[in-house]
């Protein structure tokens, strides 16, 4: 059992959420991230949040954009636990679900896909397949892709890595730079347009890329 899992069991859901919110703020300003995302998400978008975890970032995004709805998928069995009940009518949770399983479920197709702090948890050898699956989904739905990640080489980046490695217990965590992410996408998405949002300048070392198909 990881340190994070043990702490969650000891503190209980409510107290752990409060402690976790403060702990997360060391690494990222969720309000700034939500504002940045809200400015580039299409109007009336239905979002597919891949690997959404506890869903805490949605508590900042959904109030800013009352025209959007979200379907969250994750390989975990317990997801969306931190999302306020105020947004339950705009949120669908699909635990134990990957991208290909989502496609087979014939749910509402997304017009926007968010992948937030997920890539660095995917082993390097598995990232090509992950992006190939996303590309296939984008080709069908013409969705805009938003990728939020952490640029290596900063103190907070190192702290984030150590947190994932020793507190969350992810032994294969590996941060991915903006340059490397660009190269990975270019290799798989031959028909892409990549733009960088303003998050890095405002909340370094966090960065946000948008990807669209031509």
N, C-alpha and C positions, 0 to 999 in steps of 0.2 A: 504493500500500500504506500502511495506517495505521501509526502508531507502535506500536500494540499488536501488530499482525500481524508487524511487523519484529522486535519484541522476542521474540515467541514463536518465531520462526524461529531467532534467534540463541541463545537460552537452551536451547531444546529443551523437550519436553513436561514432564518431571519438575521441572526447575528453574523453569520458567515457572509451573507450578502453585503451587510454594512461594512464589515472589515475588508471584504474583497473589493468594494467600490473605492475605498481609500487607497488600498494597495495598488489597484490598477491605475489610479491617477498619477502614480510615480512614473509610469511608462508612457501614458497617452492622455491627452485631453479629449475626452469623448465628445464634449460639446463642440470644440473646434472641428473635430472630424465629422460630426453630424452636419454642421453648417456647410463644410466643404462638399460633402456628398449631396446634400439637399440642392445645391446649386447646379448639379450636373445630372441628376436623376430626371428622366423624361416625365412630362406631365401625365398624371393619372396612371403611373407605372404600377405594374404588378411585379414585385421583386422576388427573385429566388435568392435566398440567403444561404449560401453553401457553407456548411461547417459553422453554423451560427452559435453553437454552444449554449451558454446560459441566456443569450439574447440581450444582455445589458445595454449594448450600443443602440438598440432599437428604442429604448426609453428616451433617447436624445433625438433620434431621427424622426420618429413618427409624429411627435408634436409639431415639428417644423413643416412637415408635408402631410397635411390631412387628406390629400388626394391619392395617397399611395396605400397599397396593401402588400403583405409579405407572406411568402411561403418559406419556411425554414426547413432545411434538411441537414441531417448530421448522422454520422455513423454511431454516435452514442445513443443510449436508450433513454436518457434523461436530458431533455433540452428545453430551452425557453423558460427556465425556472425563474429568471430574474426579470422577465418582462412584466410590466404593470398590467393588471387586469383591465385597466382603462382601454387597452388596445386589443383585447381578445377578439373583437369582432372584425379586426383587420389583419389577423394573424392565423396562419395554419401551420401546425407543427407536424413534421414527418420524421420521427426518430428512426434509427436503424435503416436509413435510406441513403444510398449514394446517387450519383448523377444519372447513371444508366437505369437504376430502379425508378427514379423519378420520371424519366421519360416513358417508361412502360406503364406507369400509373395513369397516364392520360389526364393529368391535372391541367389547370389553366396555364398556358405557356407564358413564360416571363417576358417582359419587355426590358427588364434590367436584371443583371446578375451581380451580386456582391460576394466577393471572396475576401474576407477580412481576417488578417493574421492567421491564415490557414496554410499558405505555401511553405512557410518555414517549419511546419510540423510534418510535411510530407517528405519522406526520404528522397534524396536526389534522384535515385534510380526510378522513382515512381512519378516524378513531376511531368515527364513527357506524356504519359498516358492520361494523367489528370487533365492537362490542357487539351489534349486531343478530344476527350469527352466533352469538355466545355465548348470547344470549337464546333463540334457536331450539334450541340444544343443551340448555340448561337446561330448556326446556319439555318436551323429550322424556324426559330422564333425571331430572328433579326434583333436579338437583344443587345443592349449596351452592357459591357463588362466593366465593373469597378473592382480594382485590386488594391487593397490596403496592406502595406507591409512595413518592415523596419529596416532602414539602411544600416549595414554593419559599420564599424569603425568609430563608434561614439560610446561614451561611458554608459549611457542609458541602454544602448544596444547590447553591450556586454552584460549589463545587469539583467536585461530581459532574457538573454540567452541562459544565464546562470539560474534564473528563476524557473524557466521552462525545464532546464536540465535537472535541477536538484530539488525543486519544490513541487513542480507539476509531474516530474518523473519521466519526461520525454527524453530518452537517451539518444534519439536520432535527430533532435532539433538542429536546424542549420539555417541561419539567416540568409536572405537573398538580396543582393543589391539591386538598385534600379537598372544598372547596366546589364547585369546578368538576367534580370527579368525581361528586359527588352529583347535580349538575344534569344532567350527561350521562346518568347512569343513569336518573334520573327521567324524562327525555325519551323514552327508549327502552323502559325497563322500567316500564310503567304499573302493573304488578301486583307491585311489589317491596317488600321490607322490608330496609332498610339499617341496619347496626349498625357501630360503630367498636370494634375491639379495643383492647387497652391498649398497643399497641406505641409509639404516639407519645409517651406519657408516659415510657416506659421507654428509648426509643432514638431520640429526636428527632434529625433531622426525618423519619425513616422512619415511615410509618403503614400500618395494615392495616384494610381494610373488608371486611365480609361482606355478601353479597347473597343473598337467598332470594326465591323467587316465592311469592305468597300462594296 
